[in-house]
Amino acid sequence: MAEQLILHEYSISGNCYKIRLTAALLGIELERREYDILKGETRTPHFLDRVNANGRIPVLQIGERFLPESNAACCWLAHGSGLVPTDRFDNADMLRWMFFEQYNHEPNIATLRFWRAYVGEDVLSAEQRALIPAKAIGGNAALLLMDEHLTGRDWFVGDSVSLADICLFAYTHVAGEGGFDLSLYPAVESWLARVASLPDFVAMDAR
């Protein structure tokens, strides 16, 4: 019998969404458990002791085991599937873009989206507000790099969709909520439309 898969998540998070999207594209069913991070629900003793001692989501529960970190969870789900290139270089290149997403893309684009659309700039600390210009610069630099890479090609790696596309799609398609103008990046916009047209695609707000 297959192990039960439970996604511990905050559903508006792109990091959580990329796991749901990966599962949907592969026809894998997930049970979903919602936590409100604004209310501290991932900082309770139960969550820290049982789900993730780091106090963060998403966490993919696989039977009685818990796998934190969104891109790790996507890799577990997609193992052996067409979303993971078999070519050695393409496989490493997929990982390169997934590392880029977490190191260059998500800290800027996702953070500004969260601050502006869900927290509110008026309640940010002085230290957070001081970071906004640098995060805007960093986010636009990431989008420009993506746009240049996608010019003349359909997907980030090889000739078909991979986890690199899924992981980058999650926060890119809602970057406008953080104040980023996606119309400046036409190759990115075309790529977003291709991802959204994939069979079995699910939107972020799908239940």
Secondary structure, DSSP 8 states (H G I E B T S, - for coil): ----EEEEE-TT-HHHHHHHHHHHHTT---EEEE--GGGTTTSSHHIIIII-TT--S-EEEETTEEEESHHHHHHHHHTTSTTS--SHHHHHHHHHHHHHIIIIIIIIIIHHHIIIIII-GGGS-HHHHHHHHHHHHHHHHHHHHHHHHHTT-SSSSTTS--HHHHHHHHHHTTGGGGT--GGG-HHHHHHHHHHHTSTT---TT--
